[in-house]
């Protein structure tokens, strides 16, 4: 454990970013995150609802924010046009993975739209009351994805978010490929086989790999991070899904 003076300094750093947190809350979160300030901040912004003693955002003010973006035909949802304007006003590229990060933060139940209750309750629990608060919150949520633990939690959530219903265990390969290009865009330069994997999916999506399972979705991320070149692939490792073995065989045939 860090010395008393170092702990006090880190509590101060934490509170400078996490408005409303008391010394006790700051210390509790820092302790549970091994006194890593950035990791603790990430936890706070993504789990603020776990601390009900913190001041909640003003829901009446959030109602007014919502009206700026609500669907004209159905005021209970924010559909495509409203969402695009909302993202732009928050400094978020509507075509980036950050739009999904916002949906993850709000635990949005349906892809491509926000429900009024999800929006107001989600940002209220985050301590937001106006556009300035929301923009700050979104900025921190997006930054938190630089942490590998947070990113993997987000990445796993995306698969469940885009399924048509809870009973489905797969998503179409074409949709998965589109999502990989969005979600892994910033990480793709560290994945030597990323483009080859997308090409493989493109060739197989209308044939013998029409859907992607949760297992493939989750493990392909680890595979693309770990294996930069097929020559380095260990054939004796049977832990990967069959789709990975087929991809490796396909890639070797390309050579």
Secondary structure, 3 states (H helix, E strand, C coil): CCCHHHHHHHHHHHHHHCCCCCHHHHHHHHHHCCCCHHHHHHHHHHCHHHCCCCCCCCHHHHHHHHHCCCCCCCCCEECHHHHHHHHHHCCCCCCCCHHHHHHHHHCCCCCCCEEHHHHHHHHHHCCCCCHHHHHHHHHHHHHHCCCHHHHHHHHHHHHHHHCCCCCCCEEEHHHHHHHHHHHCCCCHHHCCCHHHHHHHHHHHCCCCCCEEEHHHHHHHHHHHHHCCCHHHCCCCCCCCCHHHHHHHHHHHHHC
